[in-house]
Amino acid sequence: MLVFSVHARIDLRAAIRNTWGSEVENGSWPGNGSIGRSVKLLFLFGRSDSSLGNTVIREESALYGDIVQGDFRESYYNLTLKSVMGIRWVALYCPKAKFILRADDDVFIDVKNLIYFLEIDNNRPQEAIYGRELKKDVVRRTGRCAVDKAAFSLNEYPTYVPGNSFVLSGRIYARIDCTAGVLPCIHIEDAFVTAIIGKILGIKIVNDVGFTHWYETQPKPVNSTTRFAFPPRTSPRGFSTSCGWLEEEYNGLLYHTQRRVRSDVVGKYWVPEQ
């Protein structure tokens, strides 16, 4: 599981490690016993402009062993470099991995549901990208999402899946890594990996409502058996509330299953005032 984070979001990483990330590392899931598979959680970073930010990541790496940092500037415009770095890391160090999950650090992942979804159907394509498909997305030429025509000349992206949560099957990540190295890079990471490279390699997109869309504001309850990625609720206080959101959903899962896995989750983190 590759989780995109930035250096300052210490509270979000702590929340993940103390909720769904902790249970994954322990090989269990609330109310369901063993998850039945070996799963590795990693947080991905670029290089911070702040020496303090880089120090924080080094300390977390020494403490938890779950950090991968690339030699490029941490920036929205380098998300594609971060994605390719994570895929390359898996290709080098976990070459037998069956799947790669890519997720943002403010998304709650129901790993038990996700594993069940990926393994229940033996007829699923061996080479696939799993997510919530987005069709006919217009290529922006101005603003933060602007892409130069020299890098991508079409007016619409091929069908792709939003980057807050998607899964790559294990048979394609090495090919994605190789292909990324010979293409003009655009910073719209999810479109680059799942639309452009996916189209070139002929990889099938498997659409499923169990994944989250970036525009969702009120997801279904976390105890749903059909969902495995849940976005944070919209809040005027921004991402500072995401830590509480992760814990709230995790505690809801514990309540639903009538089982407490950790006694120190409730109230452990406070939401900083803005």
C-alpha positions in Angstrom: 0.0 0.0 0.0 1.6 3.3 -1.2 0.2 6.3 0.7 1.0 9.8 -0.6 1.8 12.2 2.2 3.7 15.4 2.8 6.1 16.2 5.6 3.8 18.4 7.6 1.0 15.9 7.9 2.4 14.2 10.9 -1.0 13.8 12.5 -2.5 12.0 9.5 0.3 9.5 9.4 0.0 8.9 13.1 -3.7 8.4 12.7 -3.2 5.8 9.9 -0.5 4.0 11.9 -2.8 3.9 14.9 -6.0 2.8 13.0 -6.2 0.8 9.8 -2.4 0.9 9.2 -1.7 -0.7 12.5 -4.1 -3.5 12.0 -2.7 -4.2 8.5 0.8 -4.5 9.9 -0.5 -6.9 12.6 -2.2 -9.0 9.9 -5.7 -8.7 11.5 -8.9 -6.7 11.1 -11.6 -5.7 13.6 -14.2 -8.4 14.0 -12.8 -10.4 11.1 -9.7 -12.0 12.5 -6.7 -12.5 10.1 -6.7 -10.6 6.9 -5.1 -13.6 5.4 -2.4 -11.8 3.3 0.9 -10.1 3.9 0.5 -6.4 3.4 3.1 -3.6 3.6 2.3 0.0 4.3 4.6 2.7 3.0 4.4 6.5 3.0 5.9 8.3 -0.1 7.7 11.6 0.0 9.9 13.9 -2.1 12.6 16.2 -0.6 11.3 19.0 1.6 12.5 22.6 1.2 12.7 22.6 5.0 15.5 20.9 6.8 13.1 20.3 9.7 10.7 18.5 7.4 13.4 16.1 6.2 14.5 15.5 9.8 11.0 14.5 10.7 10.9 12.0 7.9 14.2 10.5 8.8 13.1 10.1 12.4 9.8 8.5 11.3 11.8 6.2 9.0 14.1 5.1 11.8 11.1 4.6 14.2 8.6 2.9 11.9 10.5 1.7 8.8 7.6 2.7 6.5 9.1 5.7 4.6 10.2 5.9 1.0 11.7 9.3 0.0 12.8 10.3 -3.5 15.5 12.8 -4.6 13.1 15.3 -6.0 11.3 18.4 -4.6 8.1 17.7 -2.6 5.5 19.5 -4.8 2.1 19.0 -6.3 3.9 19.3 -9.7 6.1 16.2 -8.8 3.3 13.8 -7.9 4.0 11.8 -11.0 7.6 11.4 -9.9 6.4 10.2 -6.6 4.0 7.7 -8.1 6.7 6.2 -10.4 9.1 6.1 -7.5 6.6 4.1 -5.4 5.9 1.7 -8.3 9.6 1.2 -8.9 10.3 0.5 -5.2 7.7 -2.3 -5.3 9.2 -3.7 -8.6 12.7 -3.8 -7.0 11.9 -4.9 -3.4 8.5 -6.6 -3.6 8.6 -8.2 -7.1 6.1 -10.9 -6.1 3.4 -8.5 -4.8 0.0 -9.3 -6.3 -1.4 -5.8 -6.1 -0.4 -2.2 -5.4 -2.8 0.2 -3.7 -2.2 3.9 -4.2 -4.0 6.1 -1.8 -4.0 9.6 -0.3 -3.3 10.1 3.4 -6.8 11.4 4.1 -8.6 8.3 2.8 -9.7 5.4 5.1 -9.0 2.0 3.6 -11.0 -1.0 4.6 -8.3 -3.5 3.8 -10.4 -6.6 4.6 -13.1 -5.5 2.0 -10.4 -4.6 -0.5 -8.7 -8.0 -0.3 -12.0 -9.8 -0.6 -12.9 -7.8 -3.7 -9.6 -8.4 -5.4 -9.6 -12.2 -4.7 -13.2 -13.2 -4.9 -13.5 -13.3 -8.7 -11.2 -15.6 -10.5 -12.3 -14.3 -13.8 -10.8 -10.8 -13.2 -8.3 -9.7 -15.9 -4.7 -10.5 -14.9 -3.5 -7.1 -16.0 -5.8 -4.4 -14.8 -6.2 -1.1 -13.0 -9.0 -1.1 -10.4 -10.8 2.1 -9.4 -13.7 4.5 -9.9 -13.4 5.4 -13.6 -13.6 9.0 -14.8 -14.6 9.4 -18.5 -14.0 12.3 -20.9 -12.1 14.5 -18.4 -11.1 17.7 -20.1 -7.4 18.5 -20.3 -6.8 21.9 -18.7 -4.5 24.3 -20.4 -4.5 27.0 -17.6 -4.3 27.0 -13.9 -2.8 24.5 -11.5 -3.8 21.5 -13.6 -2.6 22.9 -16.8 -0.8 20.5 -19.2 1.2 21.8 -22.2 0.1 20.6 -25.6 3.6 19.6 -26.4 3.4 17.0 -23.6 -0.2 15.9 -24.3 -2.0 17.2 -27.4 -5.5 15.7 -27.0 -8.3 17.7 -25.5 -9.6 14.8 -23.3 -7.8 12.2 -21.3 -8.6 8.6 -22.0 -10.7 7.0 -19.3 -8.8 6.8 -16.0 -9.2 6.5 -12.3 -8.8 9.3 -9.7 -5.6 9.1 -7.6 -7.1 9.2 -4.1 -7.4 5.4 -4.3 -6.8 2.9 -7.0 -5.1 -0.5 -7.4 -2.6 -1.9 -9.9 -2.4 -5.6 -10.5 1.1 -7.1 -9.9 1.6 -8.1 -13.5 1.8 -4.5 -14.8 3.8 -2.3 -12.4 7.2 -3.2 -13.9 5.9 -2.3 -17.4 4.4 0.9 -16.1 7.8 1.8 -14.6 9.6 1.1 -17.9 7.1 3.0 -20.0 7.1 6.1 -17.7 10.8 6.5 -18.3 10.3 7.1 -22.1 7.3 9.4 -22.1 6.9 13.1 -21.7 5.9 13.5 -18.1 2.8 15.4 -17.0 2.1 16.3 -13.4 -1.5 15.1 -13.4 -0.3 11.8 -11.9 -3.4 9.7 -12.0 -4.1 10.6 -15.6 -0.5 9.9 -16.5 -0.3 6.5 -14.9 -3.8 5.1 -15.4 -4.9 6.9 -18.6 -1.9 7.6 -20.8 0.4 4.7 -19.8 -2.6 2.5 -19.3 -3.9 3.2 -22.8 -0.4 2.7 -24.4 0.0 -0.7 -22.6 -3.6 -1.7 -23.3 -4.4 -2.2 -19.6 -8.0 -2.7 -18.8 -9.7 -0.4 -16.2 -12.0 -2.3 -13.9 -14.6 0.2 -12.6 -16.1 -0.4 -9.1 -18.1 1.8 -6.8 -16.2 0.5 -3.9 -13.5 3.0 -4.6 -13.9 6.7 -3.8 -14.3 9.6 -6.2 -12.6 12.9 -5.3 -16.0 14.8 -5.5 -17.7 12.6 -2.9 -18.6 14.5 0.3 -20.7 12.0 2.3 -19.5 8.5 1.8 -21.5 5.4 2.8 -20.9 4.1 6.3 -17.5 2.6 6.9 -19.1 -0.7 7.9 -20.4 -1.1 4.4 -19.4 -4.5 2.9 -19.2 -3.0 -0.6 -16.8 -0.1 0.1 -13.1 -0.2 0.6 -12.0 3.5 0.3 -13.7 6.3 2.1 -12.9 10.0 1.5 -12.9 12.6 4.3 -16.0 14.6 4.9 -15.9 18.1 3.4 -15.1 20.7 6.1 -14.4 24.4 6.1 -11.4 23.7 8.3 -9.7 21.8 5.6 -7.4 18.8 5.9 -6.7 19.5 9.6 -9.9 17.6 10.4 -8.8 14.5 8.4 -7.0 13.0 11.4 -10.3 13.1 13.4 -12.1 11.7 10.3 -9.8 8.7 10.1 -10.2 8.0 13.8 -14.0 8.5 13.7 -14.4 6.0 10.9 -12.1 3.5 12.5 -14.0 3.8 15.8 -17.2 3.4 13.9 -15.9 0.1 12.5 -14.9 -1.0 16.0 -18.3 -0.2 17.4 -20.1 -1.9 14.5 -18.1 -5.2 15.1 -18.5 -4.9 18.9 -14.8 -5.2 19.4 -12.1 -2.7 20.5 -8.7 -3.4 19.0 -6.9 -0.5 20.5 -7.8 1.2 23.7 -6.0 4.5 23.0 -7.6 5.5 19.7 -10.5 7.6 21.0 -9.4 11.2 21.8 -5.8 10.5 21.2 -5.4 13.3 18.6 -6.7 16.9 18.8 -7.6 19.0 15.8 -5.4 22.1 15.7 -7.2 25.5 15.8 -7.0 27.5 12.6 
